[in-house]
Amino acid sequence: MYWVCERRKQSSHVNQLSRGWRALESGHNSLLIVFGTKGGRPRDTIITDRDVVRQALSYAEKIMNEQSGKLIDRPNIKQAIDVYRYHVRKAGLTGGKSPHSMRYHFSQEARRFYRKDGGGDKEIYTRVFYGFRSWDGRGRYVKQVYFKNGDIQE
C-alpha cells in the first residue's frame, strides 16, 4: 500500500485509480504516480507485490464508491490531510512506523525485487533513487540512508 500512501496528497486524490488498475491488469511492473509527488514530478513506482496492490486498489475503490468518488471526503486538501493524519496516528503509525518511515521498508522491498530481476548493487541504488528522487549522482545518499551500511546483502 506504499504507493497509495507515499504522500498525503496522493492519499486524498486517487484519480489515478483507473490508471492503476490498467497498469496492474496489463502486466506492467510499475505505476505512474502523477499527483501529489514531491516537487510535482511524475514518478514510476514499482509493483513489488501485485496482490497487495490489487487489494489496495480494491479497498480504495470500495471507499470511493461509498463517498461520492472521494477517498477522503472533505471540501479542501487541508481538511483531507488533517483526516489522513488523524487516521495515521489512530492506527499507531508514528515514529518508526510513520508513513515517511515506510520508505525504508519500501527500499528493502525494492531491493529484493530488483535483485530477483538480476540487478547489481549500483543498478539497485539507481533504481531505488528513481522511486524516491534522492540522487547525488553516485547513489551515495540512497546507500547511506536506505541501506544503512551501504552494502546490499540478502
N, C-alpha and C positions, 0 to 999 in steps of 0.2 A: 504494500500500500504506500510505499515511499513516494512513488511518482505522484500520487494523489495529494500527499501532504507536504511535499518538499517545500513549498512556500505557502504562507497563509492565504494569499490572494488566489492561488490555484485551487485551494480547498473550497473557496466560496464561488468560484466561477468554473463550472465544468462544462462549458460549451464545447469542450474538446472530447466529450464523451463518445459521440458517434464516430469521431476520427479514431479514438482509442479502440473501439470495437472493430472497426475496419482493419486497423493495423494488426490487431490480435488475430482476427479470423483469417487474414490473408497471409499469415505466417511471418510477418515482419519481426525482427529481433529488437526493435526499439519503438518508442513512442515519441512523436514530436510534441514537445511542450512549448506553447507559444505565449499564453497569457500568464502573467504573474511571475516570470522568471527574473532573477537578479539582473538589473540593467536593461530589462525588457528584451533581452536577446533570446531568440528561439534556441532550444537545445534538444538533442536526441537523448532520451533516457532509455537505457537498455531494459529489456524484459528478462529478468533473471529467473522468474518463476511464473510461467503462463497461468497456472491455476490460481495463484494468489491475485494476479492482475484481473483475471476473469471474475473472481469473487468480489474484488473491489469495485469493478465496473458495474456488476450486477447490483451490489448494495447501493452504490451511488444512484443508479437508475431508479431503484425502488424508492429511495428517499425523494428524488426529484419528481417522480410521479405523484407522490403524496403532497408535495409542496409547490405546486404550480411551476414546475420546471426549474426550481432552485434547490441547490444542495443545502445552503443556509439561507433561509427566507428572512432577510432583513432589507430595509429600504436603501441602505448605503453600505459601502465597503467597510467603513469604520465599525459600524454595528455588527456586521458579519464577522469581522476579525475578532471583536470582543466575544462573540458567541463561540467562535472557534477556540480562543484562548481559554474560556471557561471550561469547555468540554475537555480540552487537553489536560488542564490541571485536575479536573474531576476524575479523569481516567488514570491519574497518577503519573502522567508523562512530564516529569520535572527533572531538573538536574541532568544526570547521566542518561535519563530516558526521555529527555525533551525532544521535540521534533527535529531541532537542529542536530542533536546527537545521533539521530537516525542516519546522518550522513556517514558516520563511522561504520555502522552496520552495513549500509549500502555499499561502501567501498570494499568491504570484505566479500560481500555477495558478488559484486562486480569482478573482483579479483578471481574468485573461483570460476565464474562464468568465462572470463577471458582466458584463464589458464586451461580450461577444458577445450577452448577454441584454439589452443596451441600457441598462445601469445607468450612472448618473453617478458622479462621484468620491465624493460624500457617501454615496450608497447603497452603493457598493462598500466603503467603510470600515465602514459599519454592518453589512453582511452578513459581512465578514471577522471583525468583532468577535464576531458571534453564533457563529461557528465556534470562536473562541478564548476568549471570555468575558473580554476585556481591554478594558473600556469605561470611559471617563471622561466620557461624556455628549455628547462632540462628535466623537469619532473621532480625537482628537489623539494618543493613545497608539499606536493602530494605525498612524497616518500616520508617526509618528516612529520607531517600532520596526521595522515590517514594510515600510514604503515609504520608506526612508531619508530622501529629500529632501522627503517629504510630498506629492510630486506623483505622479500616476498617468499614466504615458505609455507608449505601446506602443513 
